[in-house]
Amino acid sequence: MINKIKLHNYIYGFIFSLIEFIVFELVVCPFTIYYFISGRFIYGFIALGIFLNALPIIILAIRSLVKKEKDIGILSYLKKDTRNKIHIQYRNLQRDTNLLALLLLFPFLLSILCLIDILKHRKPLYNA
């Protein structure tokens, strides 16, 4: 999985990946804090899992920037000839990108479902 993340960061650009996932973390962090403060520990751990799930992407992007590694970058990727070369060279790129998105969004989907549950004021399935 680390190689898939590194490839994603390389193709889309380290700065783009860094900004993308920092914004993602900034969205998730308040939910994590809120759930733990309000005593909703199950939801808190789900949100914490989402938060921790995205950290490797940020850490790997920072490492690459510090090492001054070359990347393709999102602006270059917008050019048709660059896209064609990438698709030829990395045939599984779309599958890997979908896998990464699914793995990151599945916990996020769980959080949305939990938020909907909270907003409906449902009683828990267990007696605490």
MDTraj code that builds the backbone (N, CA, C; nanometers):
import mdtraj as md
import numpy as np

residues = "MET ILE ASN LYS ILE LYS LEU HIS ASN TYR ILE TYR GLY PHE ILE PHE SER LEU ILE GLU PHE ILE VAL PHE GLU LEU VAL VAL CYS PRO PHE THR ILE TYR TYR PHE ILE SER GLY ARG PHE ILE TYR GLY PHE ILE ALA LEU GLY ILE PHE LEU ASN ALA LEU PRO ILE ILE ILE LEU ALA ILE ARG SER LEU VAL LYS LYS GLU LYS ASP ILE GLY ILE LEU SER TYR LEU LYS LYS ASP THR ARG ASN LYS ILE HIS ILE GLN TYR ARG ASN LEU GLN ARG ASP THR ASN LEU LEU ALA LEU LEU LEU LEU PHE PRO PHE LEU LEU SER ILE LEU CYS LEU ILE ASP ILE LEU LYS HIS ARG LYS PRO LEU TYR ASN ALA".split()
xyz = np.array([
    [0.0828, -0.1198, 0.0000],
    [0.0000, 0.0000, 0.0000],
    [0.0874, 0.1265, 0.0000],
    [0.2016, 0.1193, 0.0675],
    [0.2909, 0.2358, 0.0710],
    [0.3345, 0.2746, -0.0704],
    [0.3664, 0.1758, -0.1522],
    [0.4073, 0.2062, -0.2900],
    [0.2942, 0.2704, -0.3698],
    [0.1705, 0.2295, -0.3448],
    [0.0557, 0.2901, -0.4129],
    [0.0396, 0.4361, -0.3708],
    [0.0600, 0.4624, -0.2424],
    [0.0511, 0.6002, -0.1928],
    [0.1627, 0.6848, -0.2521],
    [0.2843, 0.6314, -0.2538],
    [0.3976, 0.7053, -0.3112],
    [0.3739, 0.7357, -0.4586],
    [0.3193, 0.6381, -0.5316],
    [0.2905, 0.6597, -0.6736],
    [0.1849, 0.7690, -0.6913],
    [0.0800, 0.7642, -0.6105],
    [-0.0244, 0.8676, -0.6141],
    [0.0384, 1.0046, -0.5907],
    [0.1206, 1.0149, -0.4864],
    [0.1845, 1.1431, -0.4553],
    [0.2760, 1.1881, -0.5682],
    [0.3499, 1.0949, -0.6282],
    [0.4415, 1.1267, -0.7381],
    [0.3663, 1.1798, -0.8601],
    [0.2586, 1.1136, -0.8951],
    [0.1853, 1.1520, -1.0161],
    [0.1101, 1.2831, -0.9966],
    [0.0377, 1.2962, -0.8873],
    [-0.0432, 1.4163, -0.8668],
    [0.0350, 1.5316, -0.8068],
    [0.1522, 1.5027, -0.7579],
    [0.2377, 1.6067, -0.7006],
    [0.2360, 1.6022, -0.5491],
    [0.3533, 1.6209, -0.4904],
    [0.3654, 1.6120, -0.3455],
    [0.2909, 1.7256, -0.2765],
    [0.2986, 1.8442, -0.3329],
    [0.2301, 1.9586, -0.2718],
    [0.0791, 1.9405, -0.2820],
    [0.0311, 1.8972, -0.3982],
    [-0.1127, 1.8735, -0.4146],
    [-0.1623, 1.7693, -0.3147],
    [-0.0901, 1.6571, -0.3034],
    [-0.1305, 1.5509, -0.2106],
    [-0.1280, 1.6011, -0.0666],
    [-0.0265, 1.6780, -0.0344],
    [-0.0142, 1.7330, 0.1011],
    [-0.1334, 1.8234, 0.1332],
    [-0.1640, 1.9146, 0.0444],
    [-0.2771, 2.0058, 0.0665],
    [-0.4087, 1.9287, 0.0704],
    [-0.4255, 1.8359, -0.0222],
    [-0.5483, 1.7566, -0.0300],
    [-0.5773, 1.6856, 0.1023],
    [-0.4772, 1.6237, 0.1588],
    [-0.5013, 1.5441, 0.2791],
    [-0.4932, 1.6260, 0.4073],
    [-0.4265, 1.7397, 0.4060],
    [-0.4348, 1.8296, 0.5215],
    [-0.5763, 1.8851, 0.5326],
    [-0.6346, 1.9233, 0.4197],
    [-0.7741, 1.9703, 0.4208],
    [-0.8660, 1.8585, 0.4713],
    [-0.8430, 1.7382, 0.4230],
    [-0.9197, 1.6220, 0.4686],
    [-0.9086, 1.6075, 0.6204],
    [-0.7870, 1.6184, 0.6733],
    [-0.7658, 1.6059, 0.8176],
    [-0.8346, 1.7194, 0.8946],
    [-0.8326, 1.8394, 0.8383],
    [-0.8974, 1.9526, 0.9043],
    [-1.0492, 1.9353, 0.9117],
    [-1.1050, 1.8619, 0.8190],
    [-1.2489, 1.8325, 0.8227],
    [-1.2777, 1.7255, 0.9279],
    [-1.1936, 1.6254, 0.9364],
    [-1.2177, 1.5119, 1.0263],
    [-1.1866, 1.5458, 1.1720],
    [-1.0844, 1.6257, 1.1950],
    [-1.0376, 1.6547, 1.3309],
    [-1.1466, 1.7095, 1.4236],
    [-1.2254, 1.8080, 1.3824],
    [-1.3294, 1.8582, 1.4730],
    [-1.4320, 1.7511, 1.5120],
    [-1.4650, 1.6629, 1.4185],
    [-1.5572, 1.5537, 1.4507],
    [-1.4952, 1.4621, 1.5567],
    [-1.3679, 1.4320, 1.5400],
    [-1.2982, 1.3454, 1.6353],
    [-1.3028, 1.4059, 1.7748],
    [-1.2673, 1.5312, 1.7851],
    [-1.2673, 1.5996, 1.9149],
    [-1.4085, 1.6051, 1.9725],
    [-1.5054, 1.6434, 1.8914],
    [-1.6437, 1.6539, 1.9378],
    [-1.6941, 1.5208, 1.9939],
    [-1.6701, 1.4129, 1.9199],
    [-1.7198, 1.2828, 1.9645],
    [-1.6586, 1.2416, 2.0973],
    [-1.5306, 1.2625, 2.1147],
    [-1.4678, 1.2236, 2.2406],
    [-1.5131, 1.3125, 2.3560],
    [-1.5240, 1.4427, 2.3320],
    [-1.5683, 1.5341, 2.4377],
    [-1.7120, 1.5046, 2.4794],
    [-1.7961, 1.4708, 2.3827],
    [-1.9374, 1.4457, 2.4127],
    [-1.9619, 1.3033, 2.4640],
    [-1.8553, 1.2241, 2.4768],
    [-1.8704, 1.0902, 2.5313],
    [-1.9167, 0.9862, 2.4302],
    [-1.9167, 1.0199, 2.3054],
    [-1.9551, 0.9242, 2.2003],
    [-1.8274, 0.8552, 2.1503],
    [-1.7801, 0.7638, 2.2328],
    [-1.6478, 0.7062, 2.2100],
    [-1.6411, 0.6179, 2.0862],
    [-1.7462, 0.5473, 2.0538],
    [-1.7445, 0.4645, 1.9328],
    [-1.7267, 0.5537, 1.8102],
    [-1.8060, 0.6607, 1.8049],
    [-1.7927, 0.7545, 1.6941],
    [-1.6548, 0.8214, 1.6958],
    [-1.6064, 0.8513, 1.8148],
    [-1.4747, 0.9120, 1.8293],
    [-1.3642, 0.8229, 1.7741],
    [-1.3734, 0.6937, 1.8031],
    [-1.2722, 0.6023, 1.7520],
    [-1.2834, 0.5845, 1.6011],
    [-1.4040, 0.5885, 1.5475],
    [-1.4199, 0.5831, 1.4012],
    [-1.3539, 0.7060, 1.3386],
    [-1.3827, 0.8237, 1.3934],
    [-1.3234, 0.9475, 1.3406],
    [-1.1718, 0.9471, 1.3580],
    [-1.1249, 0.8968, 1.4707],
    [-0.9805, 0.8876, 1.4935],
    [-0.9169, 0.7939, 1.3906],
    [-0.9844, 0.6846, 1.3601],
    [-0.9346, 0.5918, 1.2593],
    [-0.9233, 0.6575, 1.1227],
    [-1.0217, 0.7377, 1.0894],
    [-1.0181, 0.8104, 0.9623],
    [-0.8996, 0.9067, 0.9612],
    [-0.8841, 0.9780, 1.0723],
    [-0.7738, 1.0735, 1.0854],
    [-0.6394, 1.0031, 1.0689],
    [-0.6215, 0.8934, 1.1394],
    [-0.4953, 0.8191, 1.1334],
    [-0.4727, 0.7550, 0.9965],
    [-0.5824, 0.7203, 0.9291],
    [-0.5761, 0.6563, 0.7985],
    [-0.5107, 0.7467, 0.6941],
    [-0.5281, 0.8762, 0.7063],
    [-0.4743, 0.9706, 0.6073],
    [-0.3338, 1.0203, 0.6420],
    [-0.2895, 0.9986, 0.7645],
    [-0.1579, 1.0491, 0.8047],
    [-0.0411, 0.9957, 0.7210],
    [-0.0391, 0.8677, 0.6847],
    [0.0745, 0.8200, 0.6037],
    [0.0901, 0.8953, 0.4712],
    [-0.0191, 0.9365, 0.4117],
    [-0.0126, 1.0098, 0.2851],
    [0.0562, 1.1443, 0.3068],
    [0.0206, 1.2103, 0.4157],
    [0.0810, 1.3395, 0.4491],
    [0.2292, 1.3221, 0.4812],
    [0.2607, 1.2227, 0.5632],
    [0.3997, 1.1997, 0.6033],
    [0.4867, 1.1667, 0.4825],
    [0.4373, 1.0814, 0.3936],
    [0.5152, 1.0460, 0.2747],
    [0.5332, 1.1655, 0.1815],
    [0.4322, 1.2498, 0.1696],
    [0.4447, 1.3703, 0.0854],
    [0.5487, 1.4656, 0.1442],
    [0.5463, 1.4828, 0.2766],
    [0.6449, 1.5705, 0.3419],
    [0.7858, 1.5154, 0.3231],
    [0.8027, 1.3851, 0.3420],
    [0.9346, 1.3236, 0.3222],
    [0.9867, 1.3484, 0.1814],
    [0.8999, 1.3321, 0.0831],
    [0.9412, 1.3521, -0.0558],
    [0.9785, 1.4974, -0.0820],
    [0.9037, 1.5897, -0.0231],
    [0.9358, 1.7319, -0.0406],
    [1.0686, 1.7661, 0.0259],
    [1.0924, 1.7119, 0.1453],
    [1.2182, 1.7378, 0.2154],
    [1.3366, 1.6830, 0.1359],
    [1.3184, 1.5649, 0.0765],
    [1.4247, 1.5033, -0.0044],
    [1.4371, 1.5683, -0.1425],
    [1.3458, 1.6618, -0.1724],
    [1.3419, 1.7314, -0.3020],
    [1.3298, 1.6340, -0.4190],
    [1.2440, 1.5321, -0.3995],
    [1.2199, 1.4356, -0.5058],
    [1.1387, 1.5018, -0.6168],
    [1.1568, 1.4542, -0.7373],
    [1.0819, 1.5043, -0.8530],
    [0.9440, 1.4391, -0.8543],
    [0.8463, 1.5141, -0.9018],
    [0.7121, 1.4600, -0.9208],
    [0.6580, 1.5076, -1.0545],
    [0.5466, 1.4498, -1.0948],
    [0.4834, 1.4923, -1.2196],
    [0.3979, 1.6147, -1.1928],
    [0.3109, 1.6075, -1.0944],
    [0.2287, 1.7213, -1.0554],
    [0.0959, 1.7271, -1.1281],
    [-0.0016, 1.7794, -1.0611],
    [-0.1389, 1.7828, -1.1118],
    [-0.1497, 1.8663, -1.2393],
    [-0.0745, 1.9749, -1.2507],
    [-0.0838, 2.0591, -1.3709],
    [-0.0313, 1.9861, -1.4936],
    [0.0782, 1.9114, -1.4778],
    [0.1305, 1.8326, -1.5902],
    [0.0344, 1.7198, -1.6252],
    [-0.0293, 1.6654, -1.5236],
    [-0.1223, 1.5536, -1.5445],
    [-0.2432, 1.5984, -1.6265],
    [-0.2723, 1.7266, -1.6277],
    [-0.3858, 1.7776, -1.7041],
    [-0.3596, 1.7786, -1.8547],
    [-0.2340, 1.7643, -1.8943],
    [-0.1996, 1.7594, -2.0371],
    [-0.2263, 1.6187, -2.0902],
    [-0.2886, 1.6124, -2.2057],
    [-0.3297, 1.4839, -2.2621],
    [-0.2119, 1.3899, -2.2878],
    [-0.1019, 1.4425, -2.3434],
    [0.0123, 1.3553, -2.3730],
    [0.0745, 1.2985, -2.2455],
    [0.0803, 1.3787, -2.1394],
    [0.1314, 1.3302, -2.0108],
    [0.0400, 1.2227, -1.9542],
    [-0.0897, 1.2469, -1.9606],
    [-0.1875, 1.1479, -1.9124],
    [-0.1731, 1.0163, -1.9866],
    [-0.1597, 1.0235, -2.1188],
    [-0.1445, 0.9019, -2.1990],
    [-0.0186, 0.8249, -2.1597],
    [0.0928, 0.8960, -2.1413],
    [0.2169, 0.8305, -2.0990],
    [0.2004, 0.7635, -1.9626],
    [0.1330, 0.8320, -1.8728],
    [0.1121, 0.7773, -1.7374],
    [0.0252, 0.6527, -1.7445],
    [-0.0803, 0.6569, -1.8230],
    [-0.1701, 0.5414, -1.8332],
    [-0.1019, 0.4213, -1.8981],
    [-0.0099, 0.4477, -1.9890],
    [0.0652, 0.3378, -2.0500],
    [0.1665, 0.2813, -1.9503],
    [0.2376, 0.3712, -1.8827],
    [0.3425, 0.3278, -1.7900],
    [0.2862, 0.2644, -1.6629],
    [0.1739, 0.3157, -1.6137],
    [0.1136, 0.2671, -1.4890],
    [-0.0271, 0.2182, -1.5202],
    [-0.0361, 0.0990, -1.5760],
    [-0.1643, 0.0446, -1.6228],
    [-0.2670, 0.0261, -1.5114],
    [-0.2219, 0.0038, -1.3901],
    [-0.3137, -0.0197, -1.2777],
    [-0.3426, 0.1068, -1.1979],
    [-0.3047, 0.2212, -1.2508],
    [-0.3204, 0.3460, -1.1774],
    [-0.4657, 0.3721, -1.1376],
    [-0.5585, 0.3568, -1.2303],
    [-0.6989, 0.3852, -1.1998],
    [-0.7503, 0.2909, -1.0919],
    [-0.7160, 0.1634, -1.1022],
    [-0.7578, 0.0662, -1.0007],
    [-0.6996, 0.1024, -0.8645],
    [-0.5720, 0.1386, -0.8608],
    [-0.5067, 0.1740, -0.7350],
    [-0.5654, 0.3018, -0.6755],
    [-0.5934, 0.4001, -0.7614],
    [-0.6545, 0.5250, -0.7141],
    [-0.7927, 0.4969, -0.6558],
    [-0.8704, 0.4143, -0.7233],
    [-1.0032, 0.3780, -0.6711],
    [-0.9922, 0.3045, -0.5376],
    [-0.8924, 0.2169, -0.5258],
    [-0.8713, 0.1439, -0.4014],
    [-0.8380, 0.2397, -0.2878],
    [-0.7460, 0.3331, -0.3125],
    [-0.7104, 0.4316, -0.2100],
    [-0.8313, 0.5153, -0.1697],
    [-0.9071, 0.5599, -0.2690],
    [-1.0255, 0.6420, -0.2398],
    [-1.1268, 0.5631, -0.1583],
    [-1.1491, 0.4397, -0.1952],
    [-1.2442, 0.3567, -0.1225],
    [-1.1992, 0.3353, 0.0212],
    [-1.0714, 0.3052, 0.0391],
    [-1.0207, 0.2812, 0.1737],
    [-1.0282, 0.4059, 0.2605],
    [-1.0087, 0.5221, 0.1999],
    [-1.0189, 0.6460, 0.2770],
    [-1.1638, 0.6888, 0.2977],
    [-1.2484, 0.6648, 0.1979],
    [-1.3862, 0.7120, 0.2070],
    [-1.4784, 0.6187, 0.2842],
    [-1.4439, 0.4920, 0.2932],
    [-1.5304, 0.3994, 0.3662],
    [-1.5459, 0.4415, 0.5126],
    [-1.4364, 0.4704, 0.5845],
    [-1.4552, 0.5192, 0.7219],
    [-1.5279, 0.6534, 0.7251],
    [-1.5027, 0.7381, 0.6235],
    [-1.5708, 0.8668, 0.6181],
    [-1.7213, 0.8468, 0.6015],
    [-1.7591, 0.7500, 0.5188],
    [-1.8999, 0.7154, 0.5020],
    [-1.9601, 0.6699, 0.6339],
    [-1.8857, 0.5908, 0.7095],
    [-1.9336, 0.5477, 0.8408],
    [-1.9582, 0.6676, 0.9324],
    [-1.8695, 0.7654, 0.9254],
    [-1.8887, 0.8857, 1.0076],
    [-2.0126, 0.9631, 0.9661],
    [-2.0358, 0.9730, 0.8360],
    [-2.1558, 1.0423, 0.7881],
    [-2.2814, 0.9697, 0.8376],
    [-2.2793, 0.8378, 0.8307],
    [-2.3936, 0.7597, 0.8796],
    [-2.4131, 0.7803, 1.0295],
    [-2.3035, 0.7889, 1.1026],
    [-2.3128, 0.8155, 1.2465],
    [-2.3707, 0.9548, 1.2722],
    [-2.3271, 1.0522, 1.1934],
    [-2.3785, 1.1885, 1.2086],
    [-2.5281, 1.1929, 1.1797],
    [-2.5716, 1.1251, 1.0767],
    [-2.7152, 1.1178, 1.0456],
    [-2.7900, 1.0547, 1.1618],
    [-2.7326, 0.9501, 1.2186],
    [-2.7930, 0.8833, 1.3331],
    [-2.8059, 0.9789, 1.4517],
    [-2.7022, 1.0574, 1.4769],
    [-2.7055, 1.1541, 1.5872],
    [-2.8125, 1.2598, 1.5615],
    [-2.8192, 1.3094, 1.4393],
    [-2.9157, 1.4143, 1.4064],
    [-3.0596, 1.3656, 1.4180],
    [-3.0815, 1.2379, 1.3979],
    [-3.2159, 1.1821, 1.4123],
    [-3.2496, 1.1542, 1.5587],
    [-3.1534, 1.1695, 1.6484],
    [-3.1730, 1.1476, 1.7918],
    [-3.2219, 1.0071, 1.8230],
    [-3.1686, 0.9104, 1.7552],
    [-3.2057, 0.7729, 1.7821],
    [-3.1487, 0.7283, 1.9157],
    [-3.2175, 0.6403, 1.9797],
    [-3.1674, 0.5841, 2.1030],
    [-3.0678, 0.4754, 2.0680],
    [-2.9668, 0.4549, 2.1526],
    [-2.8694, 0.3500, 2.1220],
    [-2.9337, 0.2120, 2.1287],
    [-2.8709, 0.1173, 2.0607],
    [-2.9218, -0.0189, 2.0573],
    [-2.8947, -0.0936, 2.1872],
    [-2.8174, -0.0360, 2.2734],
    [-2.7825, -0.1004, 2.3997],
    [-2.8155, -0.0058, 2.5141],
    [-2.8241, -0.0577, 2.6313],
    [-2.8479, 0.0243, 2.7503],
    [-2.7151, 0.0495, 2.8196],
    [-2.6767, 0.1743, 2.8228],
    [-2.5481, 0.2086, 2.8862],
    [-2.5690, 0.2487, 3.0300],
])
top = md.Topology()
chain = top.add_chain()
for i, resn in enumerate(residues, 1):
    res = top.add_residue(resn, chain, resSeq=i)
    for name in ("N", "CA", "C"):
        top.add_atom(name, md.element.get_by_symbol(name[0]), res)
traj = md.Trajectory(xyz[None], top)
